[in-house]
Amino acid sequence: MAAGVQRNFIYFVAGMLLLALCLVFSRPGHKSRYRFIRLSVGNLLIHLMDGLVTYVNPPDLKREWNPLVRIWGFGWEALFIANFIGFILVVLATWYFGRYEHVSIPSKNIFDYYMKLFYGENYKPMWFWFKFSKNWRPQAAMIGYACYWGLTVGAVIPVVGWIWYMLDIDIPWWHSAYLSVGVSVVVGFRQMYVWVQEGYRKGEHA
């Protein structure tokens, strides 16, 4: 790729990534009729930019770390199908947690709210560690919320990594695959806490 074309390409990818982040992080907790569309489009833009920079650096997937390619030797078809399925699941998760209304439960603290929500008034604190809740609706909403934010934020890392690569910037500790997984897990667990906190605060102001 010629230097001028590459520079413009990087500007385009960075601009689209910035637009996606604006869509995703603009009042993320505020519910509106456009929230589902905004969050879904933001996630889609990030994945489109990931696919685009992967294709040009280079299209033979030699630098791709997705296990479908790296371990099992699949090509673009499998990569596209896997990403498409992943996007559909993210959209469904976004739709579900966006429709969920937090239950107002008088609680002493966030942990008390969490346990009452999932196990009822007469819970035992130790159940948190081993007992599986059968309260499916809030559980699905919480997991969907965590997955959306974890997967969306984690997907930014490979795109940024490709930009470093195209700019010939070598950051010794930067490994897009490991960083992406690590960030996704950390953000996912943090957003579980945020989701429970939102429900607890609703009970406080009830």
Contacts in CASP RR format, 6 or more apart in sequence:
PFRMAT RR
TARGET T0000
AUTHOR 0000-0000-0000
METHOD contacts of the structure
MODEL  1
MAAGVQRNFIYFVAGMLLLALCLVFSRPGHKSRYRFIRLSVGNLLIHLMD
GLVTYVNPPDLKREWNPLVRIWGFGWEALFIANFIGFILVVLATWYFGRY
EHVSIPSKNIFDYYMKLFYGENYKPMWFWFKFSKNWRPQAAMIGYACYWG
LTVGAVIPVVGWIWYMLDIDIPWWHSAYLSVGVSVVVGFRQMYVWVQEGY
RKGEHA
1 9 0 8 1.000
1 56 0 8 1.000
6 166 0 8 1.000
9 56 0 8 1.000
9 166 0 8 1.000
10 163 0 8 1.000
10 166 0 8 1.000
10 167 0 8 1.000
13 49 0 8 1.000
13 52 0 8 1.000
13 53 0 8 1.000
13 159 0 8 1.000
13 162 0 8 1.000
13 163 0 8 1.000
14 163 0 8 1.000
16 45 0 8 1.000
16 48 0 8 1.000
16 49 0 8 1.000
17 45 0 8 1.000
17 46 0 8 1.000
17 49 0 8 1.000
17 156 0 8 1.000
17 159 0 8 1.000
17 160 0 8 1.000
19 42 0 8 1.000
19 45 0 8 1.000
20 41 0 8 1.000
20 42 0 8 1.000
20 43 0 8 1.000
20 45 0 8 1.000
20 46 0 8 1.000
20 49 0 8 1.000
21 42 0 8 1.000
21 156 0 8 1.000
23 38 0 8 1.000
23 39 0 8 1.000
23 41 0 8 1.000
23 42 0 8 1.000
23 45 0 8 1.000
24 38 0 8 1.000
24 39 0 8 1.000
24 42 0 8 1.000
24 43 0 8 1.000
24 46 0 8 1.000
24 152 0 8 1.000
26 38 0 8 1.000
28 39 0 8 1.000
29 35 0 8 1.000
29 198 0 8 1.000
31 98 0 8 1.000
35 98 0 8 1.000
36 94 0 8 1.000
36 95 0 8 1.000
36 98 0 8 1.000
39 94 0 8 1.000
39 148 0 8 1.000
39 152 0 8 1.000
40 90 0 8 1.000
40 91 0 8 1.000
40 94 0 8 1.000
42 152 0 8 1.000
43 87 0 8 1.000
43 90 0 8 1.000
43 91 0 8 1.000
43 94 0 8 1.000
43 148 0 8 1.000
43 151 0 8 1.000
43 152 0 8 1.000
43 155 0 8 1.000
44 87 0 8 1.000
46 152 0 8 1.000
46 155 0 8 1.000
46 156 0 8 1.000
46 159 0 8 1.000
47 83 0 8 1.000
47 87 0 8 1.000
47 155 0 8 1.000
49 159 0 8 1.000
50 155 0 8 1.000
50 158 0 8 1.000
50 159 0 8 1.000
50 162 0 8 1.000
51 83 0 8 1.000
53 158 0 8 1.000
53 159 0 8 1.000
53 162 0 8 1.000
53 163 0 8 1.000
53 166 0 8 1.000
54 61 0 8 1.000
54 64 0 8 1.000
54 158 0 8 1.000
54 162 0 8 1.000
57 63 0 8 1.000
57 162 0 8 1.000
57 165 0 8 1.000
57 166 0 8 1.000
61 69 0 8 1.000
61 75 0 8 1.000
61 76 0 8 1.000
61 79 0 8 1.000
63 165 0 8 1.000
64 70 0 8 1.000
64 79 0 8 1.000
65 176 0 8 1.000
65 177 0 8 1.000
66 79 0 8 1.000
66 82 0 8 1.000
68 74 0 8 1.000
68 75 0 8 1.000
68 78 0 8 1.000
68 79 0 8 1.000
68 82 0 8 1.000
69 75 0 8 1.000
69 78 0 8 1.000
69 79 0 8 1.000
86 151 0 8 1.000
89 147 0 8 1.000
90 147 0 8 1.000
90 148 0 8 1.000
90 151 0 8 1.000
90 152 0 8 1.000
93 143 0 8 1.000
93 144 0 8 1.000
93 145 0 8 1.000
93 147 0 8 1.000
93 148 0 8 1.000
94 144 0 8 1.000
94 148 0 8 1.000
96 140 0 8 1.000
96 141 0 8 1.000
96 144 0 8 1.000
97 141 0 8 1.000
97 142 0 8 1.000
97 144 0 8 1.000
97 145 0 8 1.000
97 148 0 8 1.000
97 195 0 8 1.000
98 141 0 8 1.000
100 137 0 8 1.000
100 138 0 8 1.000
100 141 0 8 1.000
102 198 0 8 1.000
102 199 0 8 1.000
102 202 0 8 1.000
103 117 0 8 1.000
103 138 0 8 1.000
103 199 0 8 1.000
103 202 0 8 1.000
104 199 0 8 1.000
104 202 0 8 1.000
104 203 0 8 1.000
104 206 0 8 1.000
105 113 0 8 1.000
105 116 0 8 1.000
105 117 0 8 1.000
105 203 0 8 1.000
106 203 0 8 1.000
106 206 0 8 1.000
107 113 0 8 1.000
107 116 0 8 1.000
107 200 0 8 1.000
107 203 0 8 1.000
109 200 0 8 1.000
110 193 0 8 1.000
110 196 0 8 1.000
110 197 0 8 1.000
110 200 0 8 1.000
111 125 0 8 1.000
111 128 0 8 1.000
113 196 0 8 1.000
113 199 0 8 1.000
113 200 0 8 1.000
113 203 0 8 1.000
114 128 0 8 1.000
114 196 0 8 1.000
114 200 0 8 1.000
115 123 0 8 1.000
115 125 0 8 1.000
115 127 0 8 1.000
115 128 0 8 1.000
116 123 0 8 1.000
117 135 0 8 1.000
117 138 0 8 1.000
117 196 0 8 1.000
118 133 0 8 1.000
118 135 0 8 1.000
118 138 0 8 1.000
118 139 0 8 1.000
119 127 0 8 1.000
119 131 0 8 1.000
119 133 0 8 1.000
119 135 0 8 1.000
133 139 0 8 1.000
141 195 0 8 1.000
142 192 0 8 1.000
142 195 0 8 1.000
142 196 0 8 1.000
143 192 0 8 1.000
145 191 0 8 1.000
145 192 0 8 1.000
145 194 0 8 1.000
145 195 0 8 1.000
146 188 0 8 1.000
146 189 0 8 1.000
146 191 0 8 1.000
146 192 0 8 1.000
146 195 0 8 1.000
147 188 0 8 1.000
148 191 0 8 1.000
149 187 0 8 1.000
149 188 0 8 1.000
149 191 0 8 1.000
150 183 0 8 1.000
150 184 0 8 1.000
150 185 0 8 1.000
150 187 0 8 1.000
150 188 0 8 1.000
150 191 0 8 1.000
151 184 0 8 1.000
153 183 0 8 1.000
153 184 0 8 1.000
153 187 0 8 1.000
154 180 0 8 1.000
154 182 0 8 1.000
154 183 0 8 1.000
154 184 0 8 1.000
154 187 0 8 1.000
155 180 0 8 1.000
157 176 0 8 1.000
157 179 0 8 1.000
157 180 0 8 1.000
157 183 0 8 1.000
158 176 0 8 1.000
158 177 0 8 1.000
158 180 0 8 1.000
160 176 0 8 1.000
161 174 0 8 1.000
161 176 0 8 1.000
162 176 0 8 1.000
164 170 0 8 1.000
164 171 0 8 1.000
164 174 0 8 1.000
END
